[in-house]
Amino acid sequence: MNKGEIWLINLNPTIGAEIQKTRPAVIVNNNAVGILPLKVIVPLTDWKPHYQSVPWLVKLIPDYENKLQKISGADAFQIRSVSEQRFVKKVGKICDKTMQELKNALKVVLEIN
């Protein structure tokens, strides 16, 4: 389980407006950080055209590397730390360009310069 990989992750149970169910998510934490069996992830959701103007959503087009089945959005506003026990199956990996876009989206959410 490494940075940039997409995994199916069981996000239930959830409360309120938290993103839910088993869905793909991108691992975003530094591989060298942390001693607990946790990963920081950004979940994916179905892409909607109006997301294009939302700076914390990154569009992911299915390709050979990411192995996604449909156009998706990485929702950096839903970033969370989850137990490795929630990880179901590896799906694929995002490219370096997409990882940079995701880092920029996280900077917006976390107000990092």
Stockholm file with secondary structure:
# STOCKHOLM 1.0

chainA/1-113         MNKGEIWLINLNPTIGAEIQKTRPAVIVNNNAVGILPLKVIVPLTDWKPHYQSVPWLVKLIPDYENKLQKISGADAFQIRSVSEQRFVKKVGKICDKTMQELKNALKVVLEIN
#=GR chainA/1-113 SS CCTTEEEEEECCSCCTTSCCSEEEEEECSCTTSCSSSEEEEEEEEECCGGGGGCTTEEEECCCTTTCCSSCEEEEGGGCEEEEGGGEEEEEEECCHHHHHHHHHHHHHHHTCC
#=GC SS_cons         CCTTEEEEEECCSCCTTSCCSEEEEEECSCTTSCSSSEEEEEEEEECCGGGGGCTTEEEECCCTTTCCSSCEEEEGGGCEEEEGGGEEEEEEECCHHHHHHHHHHHHHHHTCC
//
